[in-house]
C-alpha cells in the first residue's frame, strides 16, 4: 500500500513539473531519502540516467539499504545543514519502517514523543557544498523531506538555492519537532529567494503536507 501511495505522490510531482516547464527534467536531488525509492520513482518516470540521480541520507542503516537497492545512484552519506562538521542526529531505530523515516536533526516536541530515540554524531555539509560536490550548474527535480528541518536545509544553500528549479517539500503547520520553522516562515523565505508556490496539499492535511515550488 505504501508503495502505491508513494508512486501517486511522486507522479503528481512529475505532472506538476510538466505543467510549468517545457523541457523534461534531466537531474534529481533527494535530501532525506530514507530508502531511495522516491528518487527511483522520479527517475523511472522521466527515464533519467542514474548518474544524474543524487540521494542524500545520513542514517547509517539507511545508507547501506540505499547502496544495496540503488547502487548506480550517487549517494551522499551526510546531513545537510547550515553547519559543516559533525552534528547530532536522531537516527531512530524502530521495527516500523515509517517511524524510522522520522529521524531528524531536531528533538521531538513533548506533545509528540518519539519512541526509539537514538542520538548519534553524523557528518554534515551545507547545501552549497553539496552542489559543489555534484558539479551540475542546476538541478531540475528536488525533493526535501527532513522532518522539521526544511528551513535550515534551504538556508544552507545560500544564493545557490536559485540553482534548484522545482521543489517538493514536506511542510508543517504544527510543531512536531522542537524549535522547527513552520510553513509561513519557510514560504516567506522561498518567496524572498525568488520561488513561487504552485501546489499545496494543506487543504487535505492541515498539520503536515506537501508543497511544490518553482523557481521564477
Residue pairs with C-beta under 8 A, 6 or more apart in sequence:
2 97
2 98
3 37
6 37
6 38
6 41
7 41
9 38
9 210
10 38
10 41
10 42
10 45
11 41
11 45
12 199
13 42
13 141
13 143
13 168
13 210
13 212
14 42
14 45
14 46
14 141
16 166
16 198
16 199
16 212
17 25
17 140
17 141
17 166
18 24
19 198
20 166
20 198
20 214
21 140
21 165
21 166
21 214
24 46
25 46
25 48
25 140
25 141
25 165
25 166
26 48
26 49
26 52
26 140
27 48
27 52
27 53
27 54
27 136
27 138
27 139
27 140
27 141
28 39
28 42
28 43
28 48
28 52
28 53
28 54
28 139
28 140
28 141
28 142
28 143
29 54
29 56
29 134
29 139
29 141
29 142
29 143
29 164
30 36
30 38
30 39
30 42
30 54
30 55
30 56
30 142
30 143
30 144
30 145
31 56
31 80
31 127
31 142
31 143
31 144
31 145
31 146
31 153
32 56
32 57
32 144
32 145
32 146
32 147
32 149
32 153
33 39
33 55
33 56
33 57
33 62
33 66
33 145
34 57
34 59
34 62
34 100
34 101
34 145
35 62
35 65
35 66
35 69
35 97
36 55
36 57
36 65
36 66
36 69
36 70
36 73
36 75
37 69
38 143
38 145
39 53
39 54
39 55
39 70
39 73
39 143
40 53
40 69
40 70
40 73
42 48
42 141
42 143
43 50
43 53
43 73
46 141
50 70
50 72
50 73
50 74
51 72
51 74
52 136
53 70
53 72
53 73
53 74
54 73
54 74
54 76
54 134
54 139
55 66
55 70
55 73
55 74
55 75
55 76
56 75
56 76
56 78
56 80
56 130
57 63
57 66
57 75
57 76
57 77
58 77
58 78
58 79
58 89
58 91
58 122
58 123
58 124
59 89
59 91
59 92
59 100
59 103
60 77
60 91
60 120
60 122
61 91
61 93
61 100
62 100
63 75
63 77
66 73
66 75
67 75
74 134
76 125
76 130
76 133
77 123
78 122
78 123
78 124
78 125
78 130
79 87
79 89
79 105
79 122
79 123
79 124
79 125
80 124
80 125
80 126
80 127
80 130
80 146
80 153
80 156
81 87
81 105
81 124
81 126
81 149
81 152
81 153
81 156
82 126
82 152
82 155
82 156
83 124
83 126
84 124
84 125
84 126
84 129
85 123
85 124
86 121
86 122
86 123
86 124
87 105
87 121
87 122
87 124
88 105
88 119
88 120
88 121
89 103
89 104
89 105
89 119
89 120
89 121
89 122
90 103
90 104
90 105
90 106
90 107
90 108
90 114
90 117
90 118
90 119
91 103
91 118
91 119
91 120
91 122
92 99
92 100
92 102
92 103
92 114
92 116
92 117
92 118
93 100
93 116
93 118
94 100
94 115
94 116
99 114
99 115
99 116
102 114
102 147
103 147
104 146
104 147
104 148
104 149
104 177
105 146
105 147
105 148
105 149
105 152
106 147
106 148
106 149
106 177
106 178
106 179
106 180
107 117
107 177
107 178
108 114
108 117
108 176
108 177
108 178
109 175
109 176
109 177
109 178
110 178
111 175
112 176
125 133
126 156
126 157
126 158
127 153
127 154
127 156
127 157
127 158
127 160
127 161
128 156
128 157
128 158
128 160
131 139
131 157
131 160
131 163
137 163
138 163
138 164
138 165
139 163
139 164
139 165
140 165
140 166
141 165
141 166
141 168
142 164
142 165
142 166
142 167
142 168
143 167
143 168
144 150
144 153
144 154
144 167
144 168
144 169
144 170
145 169
145 170
146 153
146 170
147 170
147 176
147 177
148 172
148 176
148 177
148 180
149 177
149 180
150 169
150 170
150 171
150 181
150 186
151 180
151 181
151 185
151 186
151 189
152 181
154 161
154 186
154 189
154 190
154 193
155 189
157 163
157 164
161 193
162 193
162 194
162 215
164 215
165 214
165 215
166 212
166 213
166 214
166 215
167 190
167 195
167 212
167 213
167 214
168 210
168 211
168 212
169 186
169 210
169 211
169 212
169 213
170 208
170 209
170 210
170 211
171 182
171 183
171 186
171 187
171 202
171 208
171 209
171 210
171 211
172 180
172 182
172 183
172 207
172 208
173 182
173 183
173 202
173 206
173 207
173 208
173 209
174 182
174 206
174 207
174 208
175 182
176 207
176 208
183 202
183 211
187 197
187 211
190 197
190 213
194 215
194 216
195 213
195 214
195 215
195 216
196 213
196 214
196 216
197 211
197 212
197 213
198 212
198 213
198 214
199 210
199 211
199 212
200 209
200 210
200 211
200 212
201 209
201 210
201 211
202 209
202 211
